[in-house]
Amino acid sequence: MPEFITTIDLLRHGEPVGGRKYRGQTDDPLSEKGRQQMWDAVGEHRPWQHIVSSPLVRCQAFALELARKQGLPLSLDARFMEVRFGAWEGKTAAQLRADDPHAIERFKRDPLKQRPADAEPLEDFFARVRAAWCDMLEAHTGKRVLLVCHAGVIRMALANALNLPLASTYRIDVPSAGLTRIEVQGVGSAAHHQLLFHHGRL
């Protein structure tokens, strides 16, 4: 039986309108700077056979444009949306620190227990991303796929691929329009994940 190798490139969206903030599922569009960041990240490369995207507009708009330019099929999967940040949605770090100077630091040290009010539990977020990831691999076994998504989704994908504890995932920096490549050898429960690069360019 041949060993299938599936390559997933994960591309975080560029900077949205309004700049850096805990945006979560707030559906802000890309700024012109953010759109250019994403084009700079992928350049003229066309290594993919399929594009998968979060339906939030800061991901979907670029994914649609890229799919049309490259003549590639595109699938949207709501399970790849960013984590819901609850009371922090739409707020900047400066705004949060004005209310509580140590809230962000507590969250980063213990993202499982020190979550914003009404935020999606980290375990639930990981479970939905992992389920979407497994379905994506099954649907595109042996192909090269571009996943256009969010910083939190990339952290959960890395936790799944590298068997990282969820409590450590916010130690991973995921820059705007950063690329991460994960290679998956085999299929199903026996599949072996390998991180090839993080915060890269093509």
Residue frames relative to the residue before (quaternion, step in Angstrom):
aa qw qx qy qz dx dy dz
M 1.0000 0.0000 0.0000 0.0000 0.00 0.00 0.00
P 0.4296 -0.7192 0.4732 0.2725 3.62 -0.70 1.02
E 0.4007 -0.6892 0.5429 0.2640 3.58 -1.18 0.60
F 0.2803 -0.7739 0.5481 0.1487 3.54 -0.59 1.17
I 0.1146 -0.7629 0.6324 0.0710 3.56 -1.07 0.81
T 0.0897 -0.7866 0.6109 0.0010 3.55 -0.69 1.18
T 0.1452 -0.7948 0.5860 0.0615 3.58 -0.83 0.99
I 0.0905 -0.7921 0.6035 0.0098 3.55 -0.76 1.13
D 0.1350 -0.7497 0.6443 0.0678 3.55 -0.83 1.06
L 0.1522 -0.7867 0.5950 0.0628 3.58 -0.70 1.10
L 0.0789 -0.8031 0.5906 -0.0060 3.56 -0.67 1.15
R 0.2821 -0.7394 0.5834 0.1827 3.55 -0.69 1.07
H 0.5686 -0.5908 0.4509 0.3526 3.57 -1.13 0.66
G 0.5170 -0.6150 0.4946 0.3314 3.55 -1.28 0.38
E 0.7562 -0.3863 0.2768 0.4498 3.54 -1.34 -0.13
P 0.3072 -0.7561 0.5445 0.1936 3.62 -0.78 0.95
V 0.6561 -0.4401 0.4156 0.4506 3.54 -1.34 0.08
G 0.7441 0.3537 -0.2773 0.4942 3.58 -0.83 0.99
G 0.4494 -0.7367 0.4231 0.2763 3.58 1.28 -0.02
R 0.7778 -0.3534 0.2557 0.4526 3.53 -1.33 -0.35
K 0.2614 0.7234 -0.6105 0.1888 3.53 -0.97 0.99
Y 0.5500 -0.5547 0.4811 0.3980 3.56 -1.30 0.11
R 0.0878 -0.8701 0.4850 0.0003 3.51 0.31 1.37
G 0.1352 -0.8259 0.5361 0.1105 3.58 1.01 -0.76
Q 0.7875 -0.2760 0.2283 0.5015 3.57 -0.74 -1.07
T 0.3512 0.6947 -0.5239 0.3459 3.58 1.24 0.41
D 0.3166 -0.8287 0.4428 0.1301 3.56 -0.56 1.20
D 0.1016 0.8064 -0.5686 0.1268 3.57 0.55 1.20
P 0.4371 -0.6920 0.5021 0.2791 3.61 -1.03 0.72
L 0.6284 -0.5040 0.4314 0.4062 3.54 -1.34 0.16
S 0.4004 -0.6300 0.5968 0.2943 3.51 -1.26 0.53
E 0.6501 -0.4847 0.3790 0.4459 3.58 -1.23 0.18
K 0.6044 0.5448 -0.3473 0.4661 3.58 1.11 -0.69
G 0.6739 0.5069 -0.2966 0.4483 3.59 0.92 -0.90
R 0.6261 0.5258 -0.3311 0.4711 3.55 1.04 -0.77
Q 0.6719 0.4891 -0.3001 0.4683 3.60 0.93 -0.88
Q 0.5898 0.5694 -0.3646 0.4417 3.60 1.07 -0.69
M 0.6852 0.4869 -0.2879 0.4589 3.57 0.94 -0.88
W 0.6494 0.4962 -0.3238 0.4766 3.59 0.98 -0.75
D 0.6257 0.5279 -0.3373 0.4648 3.57 1.06 -0.72
A 0.6440 0.5446 -0.3189 0.4325 3.58 1.05 -0.77
V 0.7743 0.3469 -0.1965 0.4915 3.61 0.89 -0.85
G 0.2376 -0.8042 0.5160 0.1748 3.58 1.17 -0.46
E 0.7211 -0.3937 0.3275 0.4667 3.54 -1.02 -0.87
H 0.3875 0.7384 -0.4744 0.2820 3.57 1.25 0.25
R 0.0678 -0.7910 0.6077 0.0175 3.57 -1.09 0.74
P 0.1847 0.8359 -0.5034 0.1174 3.61 0.71 0.97
W 0.6367 0.5965 -0.3135 0.3748 3.59 1.25 -0.33
Q 0.3131 -0.7283 0.5780 0.1934 3.50 -1.33 0.43
H 0.7849 0.0827 -0.0465 0.6123 3.57 1.27 -0.28
I 0.1986 -0.7467 0.6208 0.1327 3.57 -1.21 0.60
V 0.0922 -0.7514 0.6520 0.0419 3.55 -1.05 0.90
S 0.0145 -0.8301 0.5566 -0.0292 3.59 -0.91 0.84
S 0.5270 -0.5290 0.5604 0.3583 3.46 -1.40 0.39
P 0.4625 -0.6946 0.4665 0.2933 3.62 -1.01 0.66
L 0.4785 0.6501 -0.4652 0.3633 3.63 1.18 -0.14
V 0.5927 -0.6646 0.3262 0.3173 3.52 -0.85 1.09
R 0.6198 0.5560 -0.3642 0.4172 3.63 1.03 -0.57
C 0.6794 0.3911 -0.2752 0.5564 3.57 1.32 -0.21
Q 0.7009 0.5219 -0.2848 0.3940 3.54 0.74 -1.11
A 0.6416 0.5484 -0.3499 0.4063 3.61 0.90 -0.85
F 0.6805 0.4600 -0.2909 0.4906 3.59 0.92 -0.87
A 0.6364 0.5388 -0.3370 0.4372 3.60 0.94 -0.85
L 0.6433 0.5141 -0.3157 0.4714 3.59 1.01 -0.81
E 0.6651 0.5035 -0.3036 0.4604 3.56 0.93 -0.92
L 0.6706 0.4934 -0.2953 0.4685 3.58 0.93 -0.89
A 0.6460 0.5270 -0.3211 0.4493 3.58 0.96 -0.87
R 0.6582 0.4981 -0.3081 0.4730 3.58 0.99 -0.82
K 0.6674 0.5111 -0.3052 0.4473 3.58 0.91 -0.91
Q 0.7753 0.3536 -0.1778 0.4922 3.57 0.95 -0.88
G 0.4292 -0.7239 0.4503 0.2984 3.59 1.26 -0.05
L 0.4476 0.7022 -0.4334 0.3445 3.57 1.08 0.77
P 0.5085 -0.6175 0.4910 0.3449 3.59 -1.14 0.53
L 0.1688 -0.7836 0.5949 0.0587 3.55 -1.13 0.76
S 0.0785 -0.7676 0.6351 0.0352 3.54 -1.05 0.90
L 0.2313 -0.7453 0.6091 0.1416 3.57 -1.10 0.79
D 0.0170 -0.7928 0.6089 -0.0179 3.56 -0.97 0.86
A 0.3751 -0.7660 0.4832 0.1975 3.58 -0.44 1.25
R 0.5768 0.5938 -0.3853 0.4077 3.60 1.16 -0.38
F 0.6550 0.4841 -0.3102 0.4903 3.58 1.28 -0.26
M 0.3725 0.7004 -0.5138 0.3267 3.61 1.19 0.42
E 0.6200 -0.5428 0.4171 0.3834 3.55 -1.26 0.47
V 0.6301 -0.5114 0.4213 0.4050 3.56 -1.30 0.36
R 0.4381 -0.6639 0.5349 0.2849 3.58 -1.12 0.63
F 0.2530 -0.8229 0.4977 0.1057 3.59 -0.58 1.18
G 0.4355 -0.7366 0.4507 0.2542 3.60 1.20 0.21
A 0.8602 -0.0434 0.0586 0.5047 3.57 -0.84 -1.04
W 0.6552 0.5133 -0.3179 0.4541 3.60 1.21 -0.33
E 0.4178 0.7291 -0.4690 0.2719 3.61 1.21 -0.21
G 0.8523 0.1720 -0.1453 0.4721 3.55 -0.91 1.00
K 0.6191 0.5582 -0.3486 0.4284 3.61 1.22 0.01
T 0.4274 -0.6825 0.5319 0.2621 3.53 -1.14 0.70
A 0.6551 -0.4912 0.3892 0.4220 3.55 -1.29 0.26
A 0.6323 0.5365 -0.3362 0.4464 3.59 1.01 -0.78
Q 0.6492 0.5103 -0.3200 0.4644 3.60 0.97 -0.80
L 0.6674 0.4983 -0.3048 0.4619 3.57 0.94 -0.86
R 0.6754 0.4869 -0.3010 0.4648 3.60 0.96 -0.81
A 0.5858 0.5636 -0.3721 0.4481 3.59 1.16 -0.52
D 0.6844 0.4591 -0.2724 0.4966 3.58 1.10 -0.71
D 0.7824 -0.0465 0.0861 0.6150 3.57 1.04 -0.88
P 0.3548 -0.7948 0.4457 0.2092 3.62 -0.15 1.25
H 0.7768 0.3654 -0.1820 0.4795 3.61 1.08 -0.59
A 0.3816 0.7644 -0.4627 0.2367 3.61 1.27 0.03
I 0.6848 0.4853 -0.2994 0.4538 3.60 0.84 -0.94
E 0.6502 0.5156 -0.3207 0.4566 3.59 0.96 -0.82
R 0.6333 0.5157 -0.3314 0.4724 3.60 1.00 -0.77
F 0.6490 0.5256 -0.3094 0.4549 3.56 0.98 -0.86
K 0.6934 0.4764 -0.2896 0.4565 3.60 0.84 -0.92
R 0.6498 0.5077 -0.3189 0.4672 3.59 1.09 -0.67
D 0.8108 0.0478 0.0144 0.5832 3.58 1.04 -0.78
P 0.0571 -0.8544 0.5161 0.0184 3.61 0.43 1.22
L 0.5676 0.5868 -0.3923 0.4238 3.59 1.22 -0.15
K 0.8164 0.2763 -0.1099 0.4950 3.58 0.87 -0.97
Q 0.7286 0.3988 -0.2324 0.5061 3.59 1.14 -0.55
R 0.2123 0.8143 -0.5075 0.1852 3.55 0.82 1.04
P 0.5902 -0.5476 0.4360 0.4022 3.58 -1.17 0.40
A 0.6204 -0.5347 0.4122 0.3992 3.58 -1.18 0.49
D 0.8519 0.1197 -0.1368 0.4911 3.55 -1.02 0.95
A 0.4105 0.7014 -0.4878 0.3188 3.61 1.19 0.36
E 0.5895 -0.5522 0.4584 0.3708 3.54 -1.27 0.48
P 0.4804 -0.6572 0.4817 0.3244 3.65 -0.82 0.85
L 0.5456 -0.6466 0.4215 0.3264 3.56 -0.93 0.89
E 0.6210 0.5450 -0.3434 0.4466 3.59 1.03 -0.72
D 0.6508 0.5042 -0.3116 0.4744 3.59 1.03 -0.78
F 0.6274 0.5358 -0.3235 0.4633 3.57 1.02 -0.83
F 0.6575 0.5033 -0.3038 0.4712 3.57 0.89 -0.94
A 0.6624 0.5223 -0.3145 0.4352 3.60 0.89 -0.90
R 0.6939 0.4607 -0.3059 0.4612 3.61 0.89 -0.82
V 0.6365 0.5045 -0.3404 0.4738 3.60 1.02 -0.71
R 0.6537 0.5163 -0.3225 0.4496 3.59 0.92 -0.86
A 0.6449 0.5129 -0.3256 0.4638 3.60 0.97 -0.81
A 0.6587 0.4974 -0.3076 0.4734 3.58 0.96 -0.85
W 0.6259 0.5456 -0.3210 0.4555 3.56 1.05 -0.83
C 0.6743 0.4939 -0.2975 0.4615 3.58 0.86 -0.94
D 0.6530 0.5017 -0.3110 0.4745 3.59 1.00 -0.81
M 0.6321 0.5300 -0.3287 0.4599 3.59 1.03 -0.79
L 0.6573 0.5049 -0.3120 0.4644 3.58 0.94 -0.86
E 0.6542 0.5133 -0.3170 0.4560 3.57 0.94 -0.83
A 0.6938 0.4877 -0.2759 0.4524 3.57 0.98 -0.88
H 0.8077 0.2474 -0.0920 0.5272 3.59 1.09 -0.70
T 0.1316 0.8286 -0.5300 0.1231 3.57 1.07 0.73
G 0.8318 0.2080 -0.1739 0.4843 3.56 -0.93 0.96
K 0.6264 0.5390 -0.3370 0.4511 3.60 1.26 0.08
R 0.4118 -0.6272 0.5818 0.3139 3.52 -1.43 -0.06
V 0.0516 -0.8243 0.5611 -0.0554 3.54 -0.59 1.22
L 0.2292 -0.7283 0.6266 0.1564 3.55 -1.16 0.72
L 0.1145 -0.7732 0.6222 0.0452 3.57 -0.82 1.05
V 0.1554 -0.7836 0.5990 0.0558 3.58 -0.56 1.21
C 0.1825 0.8205 -0.4996 0.2095 3.56 -0.34 1.21
H 0.6403 -0.5467 0.4312 0.3243 3.55 -1.28 -0.55
A 0.6893 -0.4819 0.3435 0.4179 3.56 -1.27 0.37
G 0.6790 0.4999 -0.2981 0.4475 3.57 0.87 -0.93
V 0.6312 0.5261 -0.3282 0.4659 3.58 1.03 -0.78
I 0.6482 0.5072 -0.3207 0.4687 3.58 0.97 -0.83
R 0.6270 0.5241 -0.3378 0.4670 3.60 1.01 -0.74
M 0.6760 0.4809 -0.3028 0.4691 3.60 0.93 -0.85
A 0.6269 0.5263 -0.3374 0.4649 3.61 1.05 -0.72
L 0.6530 0.4955 -0.3097 0.4818 3.58 1.02 -0.77
A 0.6187 0.5326 -0.3442 0.4637 3.59 1.02 -0.75
N 0.6667 0.4913 -0.2950 0.4765 3.56 1.00 -0.84
A 0.6970 0.4920 -0.2835 0.4379 3.58 0.85 -0.97
L 0.7972 0.3142 -0.1312 0.4986 3.57 0.95 -0.93
N 0.4139 -0.7279 0.4514 0.3084 3.55 1.32 0.11
L 0.2481 0.7863 -0.5190 0.2257 3.57 0.93 0.96
P 0.5015 -0.6144 0.4962 0.3532 3.61 -1.09 0.53
L 0.5490 -0.6387 0.4208 0.3370 3.60 -0.90 0.86
A 0.6076 0.5840 -0.3505 0.4085 3.58 1.07 -0.70
S 0.6995 0.4688 -0.2646 0.4700 3.62 1.20 -0.44
T 0.4982 0.7266 -0.4046 0.2453 3.59 1.18 -0.32
Y 0.6848 0.4700 -0.3128 0.4609 3.62 1.06 -0.53
R 0.4856 0.5930 -0.4624 0.4458 3.56 1.25 0.49
I 0.6054 0.5487 -0.3455 0.4616 3.58 1.30 -0.18
D 0.2598 -0.7559 0.5824 0.1482 3.58 -0.69 1.08
V 0.0486 -0.7805 0.6233 0.0013 3.57 -0.91 0.96
P 0.2105 -0.8260 0.5101 0.1148 3.63 -0.11 1.24
S 0.6513 -0.4906 0.4036 0.4151 3.53 -1.29 0.34
A 0.8511 0.0634 -0.0970 0.5120 3.57 -0.93 1.01
G 0.3682 0.7191 -0.5040 0.3054 3.60 1.13 0.55
L 0.2825 -0.7589 0.5686 0.1444 3.56 -1.12 0.74
T 0.0747 -0.7606 0.6446 0.0193 3.52 -1.10 0.88
R 0.1263 -0.8014 0.5807 0.0670 3.61 -0.89 0.87
I 0.0486 -0.7746 0.6304 -0.0129 3.53 -0.88 1.06
E 0.1836 -0.7691 0.6062 0.0858 3.55 -0.90 1.01
V 0.1350 -0.7924 0.5934 0.0419 3.55 -0.89 0.97
Q 0.1516 -0.7863 0.5968 0.0511 3.55 -0.68 1.16
G 0.7939 0.2343 -0.2023 0.5233 3.55 -0.80 1.04
V 0.3876 -0.7079 0.5490 0.2174 3.54 -1.36 -0.08
G 0.8174 0.3019 -0.1968 0.4494 3.54 -1.33 0.32
S 0.8264 -0.2452 0.1775 0.4749 3.55 -1.22 -0.56
A 0.6673 0.5011 -0.2974 0.4639 3.59 1.21 -0.45
A 0.4362 0.7219 -0.4510 0.2919 3.61 1.25 -0.08
H 0.2426 -0.7611 0.5901 0.1166 3.55 -1.06 0.86
H 0.2104 -0.7858 0.5745 0.0902 3.56 -0.74 1.15
Q 0.0130 -0.7886 0.6146 -0.0117 3.55 -1.04 0.82
L 0.3307 -0.7262 0.5704 0.1945 3.58 -0.88 1.00
L 0.2157 -0.7963 0.5551 0.1062 3.58 -0.67 1.11
F 0.7668 -0.2109 0.0903 0.5995 3.60 1.09 -0.66
H 0.1662 -0.7527 0.6300 0.0941 3.52 -1.35 0.41
H 0.8097 0.1324 -0.1597 0.5490 3.58 -1.03 0.88
G 0.3764 0.7495 -0.4576 0.2952 3.52 0.83 1.05
R 0.2783 -0.6930 0.6242 0.2293 3.51 -1.39 -0.20
L 0.4390 -0.6776 0.5194 0.2800 3.57 -1.20 0.50
